[in-house]
Amino acid sequence: MKRIGTKNTPVFRIVVADSRSPRDGKCIEEIGTYQPLKPGENFTLKLDRAQYWVSKGAQPSDTVASFIKKATKAVPAAAAV
């Protein structure tokens, strides 16, 4: 996750990056956002791209892994409606 928010207002971009690059440095692809101070639905995620990168061997952080898990649970419920 790459921090882009201002002081006392954190906002993060969920990115695919090489583990050797700095946290806010060069990234391969941006796949979502996370606003920790926003109540309710506080993240967006391109689930298809996240699953693609995980299938290629990317290792998500604990936080991003929880977002992927939440997003996969939300997709089947929306498809049933």
C-alpha positions as CSV (number, residue, x, y, z in Angstrom):
1,M,0.0,0.0,0.0
2,K,1.3,3.4,-1.0
3,R,0.4,6.4,1.3
4,I,-1.0,9.4,-0.6
5,G,-3.0,11.2,2.1
6,T,-2.2,14.4,3.9
7,K,-1.0,14.7,7.6
8,N,-3.7,13.2,9.9
9,T,-5.8,12.2,6.9
10,P,-4.3,8.9,5.7
11,V,-5.4,7.6,2.3
12,F,-3.6,4.6,0.6
13,R,-3.4,3.2,-2.9
14,I,-3.4,-0.5,-3.1
15,V,-0.5,-1.3,-5.5
16,V,1.4,-4.2,-6.9
17,A,5.1,-3.5,-6.3
18,D,8.4,-5.3,-6.2
19,S,9.3,-6.1,-2.6
20,R,12.6,-4.4,-3.0
21,S,11.1,-1.0,-4.0
22,P,10.3,1.6,-1.3
23,R,6.8,1.9,0.1
24,D,5.9,5.1,-1.8
25,G,8.2,4.3,-4.7
26,K,7.7,2.8,-8.1
27,C,4.8,0.4,-8.5
28,I,3.8,-2.1,-11.2
29,E,0.1,-1.4,-11.1
30,E,-2.5,0.4,-8.9
31,I,-5.5,-1.9,-8.1
32,G,-7.5,0.0,-5.5
33,T,-7.7,2.6,-2.7
34,Y,-8.2,2.5,1.1
35,Q,-9.5,5.3,3.3
36,P,-9.1,4.1,6.9
37,L,-11.0,7.0,8.5
38,K,-14.0,6.7,6.3
39,P,-16.9,4.7,8.0
40,G,-18.5,1.8,6.2
41,E,-17.3,0.8,2.8
42,N,-13.8,2.3,3.0
43,F,-11.9,0.5,0.2
44,T,-12.2,-0.1,-3.5
45,L,-10.5,-3.0,-5.3
46,K,-10.2,-4.3,-8.8
47,L,-10.8,-7.9,-7.7
48,D,-10.0,-9.4,-11.1
49,R,-6.6,-7.8,-11.2
50,A,-5.9,-8.7,-7.6
51,Q,-6.7,-12.3,-8.3
52,Y,-4.5,-12.2,-11.4
53,W,-1.5,-11.0,-9.5
54,V,-2.0,-13.5,-6.7
55,S,-2.1,-16.2,-9.3
56,K,1.2,-15.0,-10.7
57,G,2.8,-15.3,-7.2
58,A,2.2,-11.9,-5.6
59,Q,2.0,-12.1,-1.8
60,P,-0.6,-9.6,-0.5
61,S,-0.1,-7.9,2.9
62,D,-2.4,-8.9,5.7
63,T,-4.6,-5.9,5.2
64,V,-4.9,-6.4,1.4
65,A,-5.6,-10.1,1.9
66,S,-8.6,-9.2,4.1
67,F,-9.8,-6.8,1.4
68,I,-9.6,-9.5,-1.2
69,K,-11.5,-11.9,1.1
70,K,-14.3,-9.3,1.8
71,A,-14.5,-8.5,-2.0
72,T,-14.9,-12.1,-3.0
73,K,-17.7,-12.6,-0.4
74,A,-19.5,-9.4,-1.8
75,V,-19.4,-10.4,-5.4
76,P,-21.6,-13.6,-5.3
77,A,-24.2,-11.8,-3.2
78,A,-24.4,-9.0,-5.8
79,A,-24.6,-11.5,-8.7
80,A,-27.6,-13.3,-7.0
81,V,-29.7,-10.1,-6.9
